[in-house]
Amino acid sequence: MAADRTDQCRLSYIYGVLAVCFAGFCWCQEVKTVSVFENADVGTAVVNIPLLFGITAHVHTEKAELPCSVLDGDRYGRFAVDENCTLVVDNPLDYSVQSEYVLKVLISGRVHREVKVRLQVHDVVDYPPVYNITCETPTVKQNGERSTYLFQVDGKGEGVTSDGDVLSAKVRYPKPNWDLLPSDHPQLMVNTDNGDCRVDLFWAVYQAIDEAIVDKLWLTKVHSTTCFSGPASDLNSSVFMINLIDKEANYDPRLSYVRENVPDSWMESDFQKYIVYFSVTTMSGDKRRFVCQLPETMPSIKIRPVEESLMTVDIVAFNYMWAEIKPVGCPPGRYGWACQNMCICRNGAYCHAFNGACKCQQGWTGVACDIPKDTVSIVATPSDPRDLYISGNVTLRCEVYDVDVVTTSWIFPDGSAKTTTGADGTEITISDIKTTDNGPYTCQVNDSRGDVFKTDVVLNVDSCPPDRTGQHCEDVCGCRQGASCDRWAGCVCPAGWTGRRCQTACPQGTYGYGCRETCECENGACLPSDGVCNCTEGWFGQDCSKPCLPGRYGWSCHQICTCKNNATRMSD
């Protein structure tokens, strides 16, 4: 009879009934099913448990403990109940790790009843965020304070005015007074929340002079410009796109993507017609220059060459335009374009500065790397190999889960071991690291049933402390120009510098790393760092190949000739 009763309950499970058996007797226990999305923030309320089961009696007691508690079914503490018996998300969820939980919850007080909640986790597209190693950025050595932006952008362009003057401009973004943090009425929106190494920037064009420029470009069919970090035919070349978007152009396939990523107020505003959408995909953590492919014919546009000034000039031709993007990175524990978001990564996991994705250390999984893969895991502090160097220190902590530990042993690279009773002594520190300390470190756990669990981590430290070089890190680098110091090579000079301590600029006619590149300027010298041409008087253009227009002379053709009787003036 008990077996028949069990079968009935088992068949009824899909309808929210569970069989519970004890001493040969079985009865049916009701199970309520609720759901939550895997990207729910910590603290999200899922359901009030007494209300879910129709319990209206007072559940509070005069005792200090909570009126409800989770007894079973949540091995890694994903959920908790608050003082009102509401089930809340207590730690980040991950559908790929666990998609369903059956929680046994005790309702205390006058009711004193055990109930079961089946909690289904819904999969969310594009979640968790992807950690893309190809665009890892540096870590800014600051103590968690937001004082930087993820990227620094330098741009330069050159054009010819209607009166023959050559106007060049160089800008740097973000500007010191910019605030790209979320606000109620933003004019700029930046999105790095993806795993594609892509940065999207949206600019709502409000100023009349800016709208006039965009309007003229749009009406002359100049709707986009593409800039490449190398030859356009190179598949490894990064791409920087500048797109002009007319909100009323419903036929434009780009409009739907913009609409999904900007505030509704932008699309509904009658005072702003255009949105400029910048997108860059970079497959490197290094600084890159993007040279733009400008249309052969461009309309003349009116610009304001001096910010905050009312003076305007007409640009009738563009010679070149480029943008240089340098990854800056965020302080530890921060991510996002303005480093405004807090990382959730744990147990020494890396946090990607683009989207906050976590790269787990060995033995850990989950969106926040807070769920152990195995019974035994090791956490290293510091966890980033870039922070480990000869003469430094590292701490290894052995984490053990759901095991009745009898002994814990650390086995060292030389074969020696250190054993302690119980779970004590599960942390070791290797101080004043030497190359002889490199090798596998194994944590071995013996439990009360005679089972053995173990895992290891390999230490491989071969870098010197900052500004030190030599086999035993005995020499001081003393590098200049912000150069890095390598254990074997000494000073690794930035582009444009050479010498033992990077104290000498590249010889004239050369530029770049190691001064290996040759300048391509026809009438002038190039800058040693990046090869940008510095034209001599009377010449302009990206490679200084264009002479000043008639009636102009001097540097950037700024001077106006005063010659009479059709005479011409030679550049000094």
Stockholm file with secondary structure:
# STOCKHOLM 1.0

chainA/1-572         MAADRTDQCRLSYIYGVLAVCFAGFCWCQEVKTVSVFENADVGTAVVNIPLLFGITAHVHTEKAELPCSVLDGDRYGRFAVDENCTLVVDNPLDYSVQSEYVLKVLISGRVHREVKVRLQVHDVVDYPPVYNITCETPTVKQNGERSTYLFQVDGKGEGVTSDGDVLSAKVRYPKPNWDLLPSDHPQLMVNTDNGDCRVDLFWAVYQAIDEAIVDKLWLTKVHSTTCFSGPASDLNSSVFMINLIDKEANYDPRLSYVRENVPDSWMESDFQKYIVYFSVTTMSGDKRRFVCQLPETMPSIKIRPVEESLMTVDIVAFNYMWAEIKPVGCPPGRYGWACQNMCICRNGAYCHAFNGACKCQQGWTGVACDIPKDTVSIVATPSDPRDLYISGNVTLRCEVYDVDVVTTSWIFPDGSAKTTTGADGTEITISDIKTTDNGPYTCQVNDSRGDVFKTDVVLNVDSCPPDRTGQHCEDVCGCRQGASCDRWAGCVCPAGWTGRRCQTACPQGTYGYGCRETCECENGACLPSDGVCNCTEGWFGQDCSKPCLPGRYGWSCHQICTCKNNATRMSD
#=GR chainA/1-572 SS CHHHHHHHHHHTGGGTEEEEEETTEEEEEEEEEEEEETTCCTTCEEEEHHHHTTCCSCCCCSSSSCSEEEEESCTTCCEEECTTSEEEECSCCCTTTCSEEEEEEEECTTTCEEEEEEEEEECCTTCSCCCCGGGCCCBCCSSSCCCCCSEEEEEEEEEEETTSCEEEEEEEESCTTCCCSCCSSCSEEEECCSSSSEEEEEEECCSHHHHHHHHHHHHTTCCEEEEESSCTTCTTCCEEEEEEEETTCTTCTHHHHHHHHSCHHHHHCSSCCEEEEEEEECCCSSCEEEEEECCSSCCCEEECSSTTCCCCEEEEEEEEEEEEEEECCBCTTEESTTSCEECCCCTTCEECTTTCCEECCTTEESTTSCEESSSEEEEEESCCGGGCCTTCCEEEEEEECSCCEEEEEEECTTSCEEEEETTTTCEEEECSCCGGGCEEEEEEEEETTSCEEEEEEEECCCCCCTTEESTTSCEECCCCTTCEEETTTEEECCTTEESTTSCEECCTTEESGGGCEECCCSSEEECTTTCCEEECTTEESTTSCEECCTTEESGGGCEECCCCTTCCCCCC
#=GC SS_cons         CHHHHHHHHHHTGGGTEEEEEETTEEEEEEEEEEEEETTCCTTCEEEEHHHHTTCCSCCCCSSSSCSEEEEESCTTCCEEECTTSEEEECSCCCTTTCSEEEEEEEECTTTCEEEEEEEEEECCTTCSCCCCGGGCCCBCCSSSCCCCCSEEEEEEEEEEETTSCEEEEEEEESCTTCCCSCCSSCSEEEECCSSSSEEEEEEECCSHHHHHHHHHHHHTTCCEEEEESSCTTCTTCCEEEEEEEETTCTTCTHHHHHHHHSCHHHHHCSSCCEEEEEEEECCCSSCEEEEEECCSSCCCEEECSSTTCCCCEEEEEEEEEEEEEEECCBCTTEESTTSCEECCCCTTCEECTTTCCEECCTTEESTTSCEESSSEEEEEESCCGGGCCTTCCEEEEEEECSCCEEEEEEECTTSCEEEEETTTTCEEEECSCCGGGCEEEEEEEEETTSCEEEEEEEECCCCCCTTEESTTSCEECCCCTTCEEETTTEEECCTTEESTTSCEECCTTEESGGGCEECCCSSEEECTTTCCEEECTTEESTTSCEECCTTEESGGGCEECCCCTTCCCCCC
//
